[in-house]
Amino acid sequence: MSRSSDRGQVEPLAALVVLLAVCAAVSTYAAALDGASHEGDRDLATPTLDRVVDRLAAGGVADPDRRGRARHAGPAGYRLNVTVAAAGQRWFAGPTPPGHRADTDTAARSLSVRLAPGRIRPGRVRVEVWA
């Protein structure tokens, strides 16, 4: 005759395996759900800034006169504004940025800027990318 206390018991190892499987399933579901919510978020400005600096700079020094070439470094289907600033001066290329819109992605980097032959000052290159 079996006692009521013997019924409904599970081996500890089997219970741990089931618990592990449930935790793995919940974790996988949470990761998939998190990835789906950020589908539209893309970092466009950082790789664009890298391409802009490659077109602006020679030997690690940006030349503001090259900013026209740099403005064509943006991703297809997006607008790009390039700003070079140094010694109180600013140079722009591309359309005027739309301001603080949610779809505008921005990145900036410090870089030496050539103001004239033999005249180099610390500066900053900034890109704004939007649809």
Secondary structure, 3 states (H helix, E strand, C coil): CCCCCCCCCCCHHHHHHHHHHHHHHHHHHHHHHHHHHCCCCCCCHHHHHHHHHHHHEECCEECHHHHHHHHHHCCCCCEEEEEEEECCEEEEECCCCCCCCCCCEEEEEEEEEEEECCEEEEEEEEEEEEC
